[in-house]
Amino acid sequence: MPDHDDHDAPQDPTDGPDTTPDISGTGTPDRRPGPAETNATLDWPHLLDAIRTVGVTDGADAAEWWIQDTIGGRTTGDPGPAARRILDGITDGDPAVLDTLPGTNSGWAASFAARHRGTSSGDHAAAAAGLTGEQWQQAETAYHDGFDTALTDAIAAACRRTLSPTGDDRDLTGLHPDRLTLGGVGVFAGDWGCHTDGDGAWRIRRGYVGTLIDTWNGFAVFRCTRAVADAIVADLQHNRDTYRRHVAATGVAADLDRHVDESLARVRFDGDVIIVDSTRVSGDPDDVERIGPDDDGRYVVMGWSWCWEAVDPYDCDRIAGDLPEPDRQQEWVLLTHAPYTRVAPDPYRVTAVRHRPNGTFVAELHYNGDLIAAVLGGLWPTHLAATSVPFDAAQWQAYVAAARHCGKPMTEAALLDTLADEYRLSVATGAETAAGNTLVRLLDDTGSTLAVVRVTPRPDSPAAFRDVREHLRHQPAHPYGAGWQYWTGTAWRHLLPAGTQPAGSGQEPTPAPGHGTHRDGNTERSAT
């Protein structure tokens, strides 16, 4: 914010003039009492609140006038670029923007008195006449704090309203592509929906709300509701109509349909199925996609084929679909150590896994850091053995119902086993990373961990990784092994296909910590 006349320079409470502006509303200046003087009847917290409230009111008033001259009714042209620059500056704390906003001045005391004169709060103004030097500075700080907060909040809200494709001042910065991860809700668009505005800025006619489920070649794959899919189909047909008019305007009168079909696919709904006919675009008579809804009624419109991108909602003129509240922007998360496994973002964690000599294990289930249940597993299907407050059975069952492995629902036992393995591998990778080592693991084609091998020290060069690969190639082959991964310190990365290993003596590699399930369904307890 701009420097204030006398707010940012601390002074000794006894310094300064002997009189203050008229804060009592009597029309004459008031003497500023010395530090030894106190007002026994002064309700100091309430007075500070009253002063801060006046600052809030003055800040909002100043913002309203300033907005009209910058992005409001007294401006000409498109206010969007200015609104975007101002909003970015406020968000980033950029002095180049903040220093242009209205500031307060030393007349705050007169404003306080004027707003309270003749009201039921007039005693606040009278009480303020007895402020000490230190109290005066605190009161001034309260006013400036209220003013600055209200000013920037009002201006930021006005900028969001100006830029928002939803027509309100909801904060959509949480949906920016830089914050989007797998399982998160974002806004997506294809380059066929872009245009430039009057200032030459790149804009999107309509963005589509969806959940990011994958990426390919740098492009996004998302799933969306039927309403959003309807909007996509309607916009694609609008593009065909627009192109048809363009072709007709060039003087082509015959066979317009062929010209359009050779440039743009035909897209339509057939009941609940989207038909994408690209036969004339590609010249392949079999190039027809049929896209049906998934089990939740969602659609993946030409995922892994069209070049969809996650976009900034503020770059869109309109948005199709319901935007989530900030605490609902993540539909699911991928587990760090369990491939192909996704769970709801609820903070459930299995910890303190301890193995018993009889082959069973016990563990603890936590929610948001609170112990809510004991877990038993090993020789029987893993289950919750006991629960305690604040365990919520319905919430837990909803968490289980939302869990997916390889796209399929998980049982409670399978989910608890997976969360237990997540804990074990989290502990193991953390310890090895701290010691300067790393782990490599062998997976089957469902993502289950079959073996874990320590690598000492952690490889840090191409030659070191080459040595690790050569060592793994001479490991005995596992009948279900699909590939080896190594731990980078933050994530697992592909290292070597298991098919490159020579056939061995039949002896299995070093087993993984925890337990796994063979293809025959029998549970194997691994070494710990």
PyMOL commands that set and color helices and strands:
alter all, ss='L'
color gray80, all
select helices_A, chain A and resi 44-70+80-92+95-98+108-116+122-128+133-163+173-175+177-179+191-193+226-249+256-261+279-282+313-315+326-328+393-402+412-434+462-473+498-500
alter helices_A, ss='H'
color red, helices_A
select strands_A, chain A and resi 19-20+30-31+185-189+194-196+202-216+219-223+266-270+273-277+288-291+309-311+316-320+333-334+341-343+348-355+361-367+370-377+383-387+404-405+408-409+438-443+449-455+483-487+492-497+515-517+523-525
alter strands_A, ss='S'
color yellow, strands_A
deselect
rebuild
show_as cartoon
